Structures are given as C-alpha cells and as structure tokens.
C-alpha cells in the first residue's frame, strides 16, 4: 500500500493540444476487477503487461492519452495533468462532461484536481455517458454505472496478457470459489472508470480549429487494440451486398477513389511524427478513494454508489488466486465472438 497522499495545489501542465485526439480502439475495453463481493467494476484505458512473479499486472495505457511534452510521472496516474493551451474539443468518442472557470463550476464535483488561474476555462472530457468526479489536489476521473441489460467489451488481466475477452452483459451471475465455500453473485450493476482528459485555454490563446488526428503512439503492450477489433469483427453481420448495390459500387467507387487520393495526400502532408507510448503501474491511496466517494451533487449528476478513482492501490491480477485464495470466473451471461 502506498502512503497517504496529501492534497496539492500545484498545477501540472502536460503541454499544448493543437488538434482533436483519436484514442486507439482498445482504449474502450474494460479490464474487470474482482473482490470478495463480486466482479462488478473495472477500468478503461488499461494494458496487461508481464510483471514477475505472477504476471498479468494492470497498467495505465498511455496511448489512451494525447501526447504530452512532460516526462512520464511515477505512479499513480490519478489525473496526471491538463493540456494547455488546448483546442476546446474533446477526444473522439468523448464529450464535455464538466467545465470550470474562476467562480463557475458545472458538474465537476468539488472542482478540478488542478487549480485554475484567472481568465482560464477548463473542460473535463469523459467517454460518452460518463460523469466527472474529483478530489482537488488528489485525483479526478470519469465514472459510469452500467445497469442490467447494458453491455460492453471486457477482459481480464492474467498470465501476462489480456484473457477472457468477450462482450459482457450486465445482469448475469458470477461464481466465486474459495477453499471454504462456493457462492454465486448476481451482478445488477457494473461501475466503470475512465481517464478524465482536462483541456484548458485562456481568451488570449491563439486556439486553432480542431481537426481529427489519430494517436501516433507505438508500444509493445498493444494487445487491447487487437482484441477490441476482434470483438467488433466477431459481432459484425455476415450479409453481403445485393446485385443492385454491387452495380452502384462499380459506378461510384472510381470517383470516390480519385477524391480520396487528393484528400489523402493533403492529410499525409500534415500528419504528425509518431511518438512512442509509455506505460507504468498505477496505484491510488485509500484516502483518495474515500475523498472521491462523496462529491457534491451538481446539475443532473447521479448518486455515486462506489468510490471513484482512476487506479487502485497495487491492483493484483484477477483469476490468479490472490491473498484471499479466491478464484473468479467470468459472468455466465457473456456473448463470445
């Protein structure tokens, strides 16, 4: 366990953000976590990496964040920092879940993790449908509680890699087995945490128009990207084109190809150089979790049923039998590709 973290009033600027960021597909995969009461929570934007002796440790996937101009911090990530000056445009798949300026706060719990300066506007970007939660000076994160019938791509971290990848449907049952008992827990809710992307600007900034750009990061731990694509492929329909559609394609495609070549050349000339992503193991002190558990209600925020934090203290690989000698199996209500 890490020592208690005291609130800090320091600012952590990650650098400018001049264009809209597109996270890799694997960033939306949820890595499931288990406890004695069930396996009803998890995190997006994670990677499974080999860590001795057990393997399968969960790490923050830095490819899921826009590139930063500052050194990678020591764990935990928690909120990391903010991008400034930044285009007022959330990453692809994200929406503005909260906002703040001096004297004005909207749906951002107790306020941003990092203090604002006069004249500065901040937006907190979360995956669509998520909300902001924060503890100023400690951490900030996005949170969503899925209920019965909702589904999402999910996997477990074990044996040095992502395993058990499937489409998880909330409302199934989980069998918990230990040396002394076996029980079945019905999961009616599933809480998911995701990175909160903090973007800021001032009226004096020369903000450029946001244009879509893909993440240019590369890393040896990119297994989640491929597995997310596998889910999409496995769940896609297998029907083909009809005769009429094929004829239309034969006429339209040559024209589209010519247009695409021109557009592609222009995009290629503007494309940014690749930058390698870096990963690190994360942990969050218990005090941060307790602080995040009770944010004030603002706007139409829903009641939180669980502490909000981006990463947990020294999270152990699941399905490996940790200190409590418990073995957790994937829920029964699972659609496999």
C-alpha positions in Angstrom: 0.0 0.0 0.0 1.2 3.5 -0.8 1.4 6.2 1.9 -1.5 8.7 2.3 -1.4 11.4 -0.3 -2.0 15.0 0.9 -3.9 17.4 -1.4 -1.6 19.5 -3.6 -2.3 23.0 -5.0 0.4 22.6 -7.7 -0.5 22.8 -11.4 0.6 20.0 -13.8 0.6 21.3 -17.4 1.1 18.4 -19.9 1.7 20.8 -22.9 -0.4 22.2 -25.7 -3.1 20.3 -27.6 -3.5 21.7 -31.1 -5.8 19.1 -32.6 -8.5 16.7 -31.7 -7.2 13.4 -30.4 -8.4 10.0 -31.5 -7.8 7.2 -28.9 -7.0 3.7 -30.2 -9.9 1.3 -30.3 -8.5 -0.8 -27.5 -8.9 2.1 -25.0 -12.6 1.3 -24.7 -12.0 -2.3 -23.5 -12.9 -2.6 -19.8 -10.5 -4.7 -17.6 -12.5 -6.3 -15.0 -11.6 -6.4 -11.3 -12.9 -8.7 -8.5 -13.3 -8.5 -4.8 -15.0 -10.7 -2.1 -18.4 -9.4 -3.1 -18.1 -10.0 -6.8 -16.6 -8.7 -10.0 -18.7 -5.6 -10.6 -16.2 -2.9 -11.5 -13.3 -2.2 -13.9 -11.2 0.3 -15.8 -10.9 1.5 -19.4 -7.6 2.6 -20.9 -5.5 -0.2 -19.4 -2.8 -2.7 -20.6 -1.8 -6.1 -19.3 2.0 -6.5 -19.0 4.3 -9.2 -17.7 5.4 -8.5 -14.1 7.3 -11.0 -12.0 6.4 -13.3 -10.4 2.7 -13.6 -11.1 2.4 -11.7 -14.4 -0.7 -10.0 -15.7 -0.3 -6.7 -13.9 -2.7 -3.9 -14.9 -1.0 -0.7 -16.1 -2.3 2.7 -17.4 -2.1 2.7 -21.2 -0.5 6.0 -22.2 -1.6 5.6 -25.8 -5.1 6.4 -24.5 -4.0 10.0 -23.6 -3.0 12.7 -26.0 0.8 13.2 -26.3 2.4 15.2 -23.6 5.6 17.3 -23.6 6.5 16.5 -19.9 8.2 13.4 -18.5 6.0 10.4 -17.6 5.3 10.7 -13.8 5.8 8.0 -11.2 2.6 6.0 -10.4 -0.2 6.5 -9.7 -1.6 8.4 -12.7 -4.8 9.6 -10.9 -5.4 12.7 -13.0 -1.9 13.3 -14.4 -2.4 16.9 -15.6 -4.1 19.2 -18.1 -3.5 20.2 -21.6 -3.0 24.0 -22.2 -3.4 25.8 -24.4 -5.8 23.3 -25.9 -8.4 23.2 -28.6 -11.9 23.2 -26.9 -12.6 19.9 -28.5 -12.8 16.5 -26.6 -11.1 13.4 -28.0 -13.2 11.3 -30.5 -15.7 9.3 -28.5 -15.6 11.7 -25.6 -17.9 14.5 -24.7 -17.7 17.6 -22.3 -18.9 16.1 -19.0 -17.9 19.1 -16.8 -16.5 22.6 -17.0 -15.0 25.2 -14.8 -13.6 28.7 -14.5 -12.9 31.0 -11.6 -16.2 31.5 -9.8 -18.1 29.0 -12.1 -18.3 25.2 -11.7 -20.5 22.8 -13.7 -20.8 19.1 -12.9 -17.1 18.8 -11.7 -17.7 17.6 -8.1 -15.5 19.6 -5.8 -13.7 21.2 -8.7 -10.8 20.3 -11.0 -7.9 18.4 -9.5 -5.5 21.1 -10.6 -6.3 24.8 -9.6 -7.4 27.3 -12.2 -5.9 30.7 -12.9 -7.8 33.9 -13.6 -9.1 34.0 -17.1 -8.7 30.3 -17.7 -11.5 28.0 -18.8 -11.4 24.2 -18.3 -13.4 21.4 -19.7 -13.4 17.8 -18.4 -13.8 15.3 -21.2 -15.2 11.8 -20.5 -16.4 8.9 -22.7 -19.9 9.5 -23.8 -22.4 8.8 -20.9 -19.7 9.1 -18.2 -19.6 11.8 -15.4 -16.8 13.7 -13.8 -15.7 13.0 -10.2 -12.8 14.7 -8.4 -10.9 15.5 -5.3 -9.0 18.8 -5.7 -5.3 18.2 -5.3 -5.6 14.4 -5.2 -7.3 12.9 -8.2 -10.0 13.2 -10.9 -11.7 10.5 -13.0 -14.7 9.7 -15.2 -17.3 7.2 -13.9 -20.3 5.4 -15.3 -22.6 2.7 -13.7 -24.0 0.3 -16.2 -27.2 -1.5 -15.3 -29.0 -4.7 -16.3 -29.1 -5.2 -20.0 -26.2 -2.9 -20.9 -23.1 -4.4 -22.5 -19.5 -3.5 -23.3 -16.2 -5.2 -24.4 -14.4 -6.6 -21.3 -11.4 -8.8 -20.5 -9.3 -9.9 -17.5 -5.6 -9.5 -16.8 -3.9 -12.8 -16.2 -1.0 -14.9 -17.4 0.9 -11.9 -18.7 -1.8 -10.9 -21.2 -5.4 -10.0 -21.7 -7.7 -13.0 -21.4 -11.3 -13.9 -21.4 -12.1 -11.1 -23.8 -15.9 -11.0 -24.5 -18.9 -8.9 -24.7 -20.1 -8.6 -21.1 -23.8 -8.1 -20.4 -24.7 -6.7 -17.0 -27.3 -8.8 -15.2 -25.5 -12.2 -15.3 -24.1 -14.2 -12.4 -20.5 -14.7 -11.2 -19.4 -17.9 -9.4 -16.9 -17.2 -6.6 -14.9 -20.3 -5.5 -12.6 -20.5 -2.4 -11.2 -23.3 -0.2 -14.1 -22.9 2.2 -17.1 -22.0 0.1 -18.6 -21.5 -3.3 -21.2 -18.8 -4.0 -22.9 -17.2 -6.9 -23.3 -13.4 -7.1 -25.8 -11.7 -9.4 -24.3 -8.5 -10.9 -27.1 -6.0 -11.4 -24.7 -3.0 -11.8 -21.2 -2.6 -13.1 -19.1 0.5 -12.4 -16.5 1.6 -15.0 -13.8 4.2 -14.5 -12.0 6.0 -17.4 -9.4 8.8 -17.8 -10.7 12.4 -17.5 -9.0 14.5 -20.2 -8.6 18.0 -18.7 -8.3 20.7 -21.5 -7.8 24.4 -20.8 -7.4 27.7 -22.6 -7.4 31.4 -22.0 -9.0 34.2 -24.0 -5.5 35.4 -25.1 -4.6 32.0 -26.5 -4.4 31.6 -30.3 -6.6 28.5 -30.4 -6.6 26.6 -33.7 -9.6 24.8 -35.2 -9.7 21.2 -34.0 -9.1 18.6 -36.7 -9.2 14.9 -36.2 -5.8 13.2 -35.7 -5.1 9.7 -34.7 -2.8 8.6 -31.9 0.7 8.1 -33.3 2.0 6.3 -30.2 3.5 2.8 -30.6 4.2 0.3 -27.8 5.0 -3.3 -27.2 1.9 -3.6 -25.0 -0.9 -3.0 -27.6 -2.8 -6.2 -27.2 -6.0 -4.5 -26.3 -6.2 -2.8 -29.7 -6.3 -6.1 -31.5 -8.7 -7.7 -29.1 -11.1 -4.8 -29.3 -11.0 -5.2 -33.1 -11.7 -8.9 -32.7 -14.9 -8.2 -30.8 -16.1 -5.8 -33.4 -15.4 -8.3 -36.2 -17.0 -11.1 -34.3 -20.2 -9.2 -33.7 -20.5 -7.7 -37.2 -23.1 -9.1 -39.6 -22.1 -11.6 -42.3 -24.6 -10.5 -45.0 -23.2 -9.5 -48.4 -24.2 -6.8 -51.0 -27.2 -7.3 -53.3 -26.9 -7.2 -57.1 -28.1 -3.6 -57.2 -25.7 -2.4 -54.5 -22.8 -4.1 -56.3 -23.7 -2.3 -59.5 -23.8 1.1 -57.7 -20.5 0.4 -56.1 -19.0 -0.3 -59.5 -20.0 3.1 -60.8 -19.3 5.2 -57.6 -16.1 3.7 -56.4 -13.8 5.0 -59.1 -15.0 8.6 -58.5 -14.5 8.2 -54.7 -11.0 6.7 -55.2 -9.9 9.8 -57.1 -11.3 12.1 -54.5 -9.8 10.1 -51.7 -6.3 10.2 -53.3 -6.4 14.0 -53.3 -7.7 14.2 -49.7 -5.3 11.6 -48.5 -2.3 13.4 -49.9 -3.2 16.6 -48.1 -3.7 14.7 -44.8 -0.4 12.9 -45.2 1.5 16.1 -45.6 0.0 17.3 -42.2 0.4 14.1 -40.3 2.4 14.2 -37.1 5.5 12.2 -36.4 4.9 9.0 -34.3 5.8 9.2 -30.7 6.3 6.0 -28.6 3.8 5.4 -25.8 5.0 4.6 -22.3 3.3 2.5 -19.6 3.6 2.3 -15.9 2.0 0.5 -13.0 -0.6 2.6 -11.1 -1.9 2.6 -7.5 -4.2 5.0 -5.7 -4.1 5.7 -1.9 -7.1 4.8 0.1 -7.5 8.4 1.2 -8.0 9.5 -2.4 -10.7 6.9 -2.9 -12.5 8.0 0.3 -12.4 11.6 -0.8 -13.7 10.9 -4.2 -16.6 8.9 -2.8 -18.6 12.0 -1.7 -18.6 14.7 -4.4 -21.4 17.3 -4.1 -24.4 17.0 -6.4 -24.4 19.5 -9.3 -26.7 19.7 -12.2 -28.2 16.3 -13.0 -25.4 14.2 -11.6 -26.5 10.7 -10.4 -25.8 9.4 -7.0 -22.5 7.5 -6.9 -22.6 4.1 -5.4 -18.9 3.5 -5.3 -15.7 5.4 -4.7 -14.3 7.0 -7.9 -10.7 6.6 -8.7 -8.7 6.1 -11.8 -6.4 3.4 -10.5 -6.4 1.2 -7.3 -3.6 0.6 -4.8 -1.3 -2.2 -6.2 -4.0 -3.9 -8.1 -3.4 -7.6 -8.3 -4.1 -9.8 -11.4 -7.5 -11.4 -11.2 -8.3 -15.1 -11.6 -4.9 -16.0 -10.1 -5.9 -16.6 -6.5 -4.5 -13.7 -4.5 -4.2 -13.4 -0.7 -7.8 -14.5 -0.2 -7.4 -17.6 -2.3 -10.5 -16.7 -4.3 -10.9 -17.7 -7.9 -13.3 -15.5 -10.0 -14.8 -16.7 -13.2 -16.3 -14.6 -15.9 -20.1 -14.0 -15.6 -22.3 -16.6 -17.1 -24.2 -14.1 -19.3 -21.4 -13.5 -21.8 -21.5 -13.4 -25.6 -18.3 -14.7 -27.1 -17.1 -13.8 -30.6 
